[in-house]
Each structure stands twice: as C-alpha cells, then as structure tokens.
Amino acid sequence: MLLRLPTPACITTICFMILTWSCWSVVADGDLSHAPILPTSKDNNTQQQLLCLPFGACEPCPEESLQQPFCQPFGNRRLMHCVNITSPSNPPSPPSEHSPSQPHPEGETLAWESCGRIISQERADFFEFIACNVFFAIVALFVLFVRSRRLQAIQARQLAARIGLIRGNNGRR
C-alpha cells in the first residue's frame, strides 16, 4: 500500500488554519479581568499638584544617565519645567519661557521626561541605511556584470573549441 504525501498547497492550508486558530485563541483569552488598575486621585495626586510643560527639544542622554528611567527606552530626554499649582503662595500659572541666563521663577522645579526618537537623528540613520543598500546593490550589480561577461567569454571559447574554429596553426584549415 502506497502512502500519498500531502501536497504543498495542503500543507500551506493546514499551517494557515493552525496560525488562524492560535491567533483567535489569544484574542479570545484577552478579557478585561487582567487589565491594570489605574490609580485614583487620592492614591496618586501628584498629577493634580504639578503642572509640567516641556522646555526645549529631545536630546540624547549622556552615557552616565542612560540607566535612569527618564532615558528609557530610546536613550533620549527632554527638560520639563514643573510648577506646583496647589501651593497657596504660587498662582496656578504655567511655567514661563525664560532665557537660560535668568534664574528660574520661584516654585519652579526642573525635571526630565523620557521622549521618543529624535526625528533628525532617525532621518539621518534612515538615509545612511538607504545609502549603504544602494552601495551594496551597485557592488552586487558590478560583480554580476563582470561575472556574466567572464562566463559568456568562457562559454564562447568552449563553443568555438567544439566546432573547431580555434586551432593551433593561426586559424588556417
């Protein structure tokens, strides 16, 4: 009795069905009972007490600060100016823009926030990646062209030797 091997189309269909079933089972198990509990206002009222505004652009973290939470996950940080808005001595005005030479206003706290990727750095990295790929493509095409020309010359010599065009007596018959 001969066993029939499954066709590649049948194997692909079975793999697709298993993948679909596993994805649906993960989605079906994702109920809301495992959702994180958000803190209430009386548990964590720092968000109501401080008003923080970004000051400046994102910048790379120095080497000694890379392990700090404000440098995670991309290694970039941004300066924040925070004001306590519940303080009776301080009116609830947002942090002001001031020059670095002036002292910080009374009650203002400087902090760092984690920020995403720096757009100019990511753009430069992207174009560097594209330039490297173009360079590798040009080198690969050059090697392909040289190799195909060499192979074509070898095959032409072999064909000429088979049909007798090349002889040792200066091409005379």
N, C-alpha and C positions, 0 to 999 in steps of 0.2 A: 504494500500500500504506500503510495507516494504522498508526502505531505506537501501541501501548497503553501508557499511562503506568501505573506501579505505583501501587497503592492505598496509602493511608496505613497500613493495617494491615500490608501487606507491607514497607513502609519501616521501620516500627517493629520488626517481627520481625528484619529484617536488621541493624538497629542494635543490637538486644539480643544477637543472636548474635555480632556483632563485639566488643561490650563483654565478653561472657562469655568469648570466646576469648582476648582480651587479658588479662583477669584471671587466667585459668588459666595462661597462658604465664608471667606474672610469678611466680605461685606455684610453678610447676614449675621455674623457674630459681633459686629461692631455696634452694640447697643449703647445707650447713654448712661448705663449704670457705672461705667468705668471712667466717665468724664471727670476732669479735675474740678475740685470745689473752689470757686472764686472767693476771695476774702471779702467780708462785709466791711462797711465803713468803720465800725467800732473796732474790728480786728486790726485793720491797717489803714490808718488815717493820714499817712504821710502824703498820699496823693492829694488830699484835700488841703493840706497845710502848705505845701510848696508849689510854687509856680515856676517852672523851669522852661527856659527858651534856649534854643541852640544859638551859639555865638561862633560864627566862622564856619569854615568848611571841614569836611572829614580830612583827617591826616593820618599817615601811618604811625602806629605806636612805636616808641623806642624799644630796643631789644630788652631792656630791663623790665618793661611793663607788659610784655606780651602775655604773661600768665594771669594778669589781672582780669576780672570779669568784664570790665568796660572795653577790653581789647578783643574779646571773643565775639564771633567766631572768625572774623576776617582779618583781624590784626589792625583795625582802624578805629579811631576815636574822634569825638567832636567835643569841644568845650561847651559847657552849659552854664548859664547864669541863672541861679535859683533865688527866689525871694519867698520868705515866709509870709503868706497872705493872711494868716490868722493872728499875727502879732499885733497887739494894740498900738505899739509905737511905730509900726510900719504900715502905711496905707497900702491897699491891695493894687498897686500899680505894677505892670510887668517890668521886668528888668530892662534897663535902658541901654541903648547903644552908646558906648563911650570909647574914647581912644585909649590905647594901652598906656599912655603916659599919665592919664588921670587915675586917681585912686578909685577903687570900687565903691559904689554907693553903700551907705550904712545898711546892714542887714542882708546884703547880697552874698550868696555863697557860690563859690566856683566848684563845679563838678565835671566829670567826664561821662559821656554816654557812648555806648557802642553804636557804631554805624556800619552800614553796608559797605559794599565795594566802592572804591574811588573810580568814578567814571573815566577820567582821563587816563588813569593807570590801566584800567581794563581795556580801554580802546587801544592804547599803545601795545599791550600784550597781544590783543587780537590781531593787529596789523603785523606784529612780529611773527605770529603764528602763520598768517597768510603768506608773508614773505618767505618764510622757511619752506612752506609747502610748495610755493612757486619755484623756489630754487631747486628743491628735490625733484619736482616734475621736469624741469629743464634738464637737469643732470640725467634723469632716467630716460628722457627722450633722446638726448645726445648719445647715451650708451646704446639705446635701442637702434638708432640710426647707424652708428658705427658698426654694431654687431650685424645688422641686417645687410649692410654693404659688404662686409667681410664674408658673411655666409653666402651671399649672392656670387661673389667672385670665386669662392671655393667651388660652389656648385657649377659655375660656368666652366672652370678648369676641368672638373671631373667629366662634364658632358663633352667637352672638346677632346679629352683623352679617350673617351669611349668611342666616339665616332671617327677618331683618327685624324683630327685636324692638327694636333701638335705632334711633331716628330723631331727627332734629334738632328736632322740634316737641313736646318734652316728653312723649314716649311716646304721643301720640294717633295714631289711624289715620285 
